[in-house]
């Protein structure tokens, strides 16, 4: 079943990306690598269970839909296509099986990283070490963005509260 998002939710995803782009430009950073499943969901509406195969969202300071690229397992591309938050034409994939020669996990190198990029600070230490060695720096831009709620988000909280208050005890 194809999932569709309301135009208002699509606008919300674009607003969020725009705010990240503003932060990137203020910091003089060219790209931001989003690595956490809840952050990727917040930015795109794509939900997934990251067990051992990573998903990455790359936000470019240039902005726009083309400023969002995903790196996902090839088997998850169909799931990605169900989402309206990110253009699948900008998605890069990697094979989970059979695994690439001499590699158990995909290389972040499938995404071309700028010389000046940042990544979420909550990545596992092993991934953070690789990203820092590639010239990245840790910033929690999505976490900072999530602290201030938009009007749309406030309305969603009110809506959820209304449902909770009208619910009868089982």
N, C-alpha and C positions, 0 to 999 in steps of 0.2 A: 504494500500500500504506500503510495507516494505521500509524503508528508508535505503539507503546505503551511507556510507562515503567513499571518496577516500582513498587510502592507505596513501597519503600525509597528509590528515586531521587526520587520525588515528595516524600517527606519531606525528602530532602536539599535539594531546591530551596527548599522552605518554610523549612528551617533557615537557609539562606544568606540568604534575603530577611529573615528575622527578625533576623539579625545586622546586616544593613545598616540595618534600621529602628531597632535599638538605637543604632547609631552616629549616625543622623540625629537621633534624640531627644536624645542626649548633646550634639551640636553645635548643637542648636536650629535644625535645618534641616528644612523641610517636605517637600521632594522631592529625589530624586536621579535625574539623567538618565544612563543607561548608554548609551554610544555605540559602543564597540569590539566587533566581532564575537565575539572570544574571550570577552569579559566577558558578552555577552548569552547565548552558549552556556553558559557556566558558571552563569549564573543561571536559565536556562530550558530548556536542551537544544535550543534552536533553532539550527540551523547554516545559514549562508548565505554567499554570496560578495558582499561589499559592493563593487561596482565603482564606480558613480557615484551610485547611489540609496541614500540612507541608511535604516537601520533604527534606531529608538530604543526603549529600554525605560525607562519612567518608574516609579520606585518611590516610593510615597507613605509618609510617616512613620506613617500610620494603619495600615499593614500589611494582612494578609489578601490573598486572591486578587484582590479588587477594588483592592488597592493596587499592582497591577502592570498597566501599560498599555503597549501597543506602538503605534508608528507605523511602518507598513510600506507598501511599494508595493502597490497593489491586486492586481497580478498575483501577489504572493507570499502572499496571504491563504490560499490552499489549503495551501501549505506550512506556514504557521503553524497551521492547523487540525490538521495531523498531529502537532503537538507537544502533549504533555500538561502542559507546564510553565507555560503561561500561558493564561488563559481567553480564547478568541477573541472572546467577547462584549465584552471590554474593549479590543479592538484598533481602532485608527483606521487608515484607509487613505488613500492619495492616488494619483492617476492619474499613471502615467509617460508614457502616450501617449493622446491628444495632451497635451502639456504644458499646465499651467495658463497662462492668459493672463498675459503680462508676467513669467513666471517660468520659469526653466530647471530649478530644483530646488524641492522642496517646502519650505514654510515650517515651521519648528519650531512655529509658532503653532497648528498643528492640535492640539497638546497644550496644554492650559491649564497654564501654569507658575505656581507659587505665587510670591509676592513674595520669598520666601526659599528659593532652590533651589541645588543644587550639581550639578556635572557632572564626568565623568572628565577628568582633566588631560591625558590623552594624545590629546585630539581635535586635529585640524588647527588651526593658528593662526587661519585664517579663521572656522572654526566657533566657536572659543573666544572670539574677539572679539565675535561676534554674541551668544553666550550671556552674556558678561560685560556687554555693553550692555543685555541684558534683566534684569540684576540677579543673575546667577548667579556662583558662585565655584567654582574648581577644587578637587576633592578626589579622591584615588585610593582610594576606599573598597573597591572590588572587589579591586584589587591587594593591599591590606592584608589583606583577608579570605582571599585565596588562599594567603597565606604559612603559615597555620596549618591543618594538615590535620585533618579530622574522622576519626572511626573508620572511617566508610564509605570515605572517600578512601584511607586507609592500606590497607584491605583490597583496594581496587581496584589499588593499586600492587603489593601482594603477589601478587595474581592475575596481573597482567601479567608480573611477574618470573618467576612459576612457568611461564607459557607460554614465555617467552624462554629459560629454562634447559632446558626439555624439547625445544626445537626442535633438529633435527639440521641439520648443514651441508648446503647444496645443492651 
